[in-house]
Amino acid sequence: MIDESLMLDVNGIRMHATTTGQGPTVLLLHGFPDTHIVWRKQVGVLAAAGFRVLAPDLRGYGRTDAPGGIMDYTLEKLRADVLGLLDALKIDKVSLVGHDWGALIGWQLAALAPQRIERFVALSVGHPTAIARSGLLQHLRMTYVFGFILPGIAERTLRAGDWFMMRQFTGEPGQADHWKRDLSPPGRLTAALNYYRANLGLGLPHAHLQTPPRVKVPVMGIWSDHDPALGEKQMRNSAHYVDGEFRFERIRDADHWLQLTAHEQVNRLLLEFLGSAQAAVRAGQGAAA
């Protein structure tokens, strides 16, 4: 099994990514406050099933550069990073799996660069317009964002008591230690919070006015019922913004980090949904031969 760690010049920054296995490419995009390591329970399974698994550290995270300005973290720049990564590796098309901010970037890519996306799996986070139109309860769930955007205060609060607040985020053993290690270096926690500061209107009422075109690639949305920030409605209603196949899956008794706390169910669903893309690529290769 091929397993490489890469450093690439992408969209004006140095980006770190790992690539594992051979076959059709599956791109895994993490969210806040993670790195590519959050996919540790998926990479080996997908590679063993015949995929090439590409897992980058997004801008500001892990070993990837962390520019200092708030506006260095707009969705436009995050989207361009991912497309630049694919270009640097000469990858024409991928199946994309995104969680949290990685899912938001994924919705953008599926809408604005569908020629690069075979199919898309959104974990936890639905289409931005579905979030914006999911009602008062969903907006109340997301009030934590207003704490995250306060410069300095948010950083001090999250670091307080040996990162006490972040240790409450998930019950996955050891995950908070990854966050503490990766966000402790100077500028790293601020870079992670700048995702919220640079894209404040996303998911709020009237955010749909800036929504990208409808999604035309097949989509599977996976939601977990112990997610405190995101309700079921926003994921189910994402079907209204997808032209074509939309599959909704509900996972019970898992928190927001469902790829860790419900990895067996998530892996099974990924293999089912991505398998048809894998078969199509191999059929095409056979026909070309």
Beta strands, then each sheet from edge to edge (+ up, - down):
strand 1: 3-10
strand 2: 13-20
strand 3: 25-29
strand 4: 52-56
strand 5: 94-99
strand 6: 117-123
strand 7: 219-224
strand 8: 246-251
sheet 1: 1+ 2- 4+ 3+ 5+ 6+ 7+ 8+
end
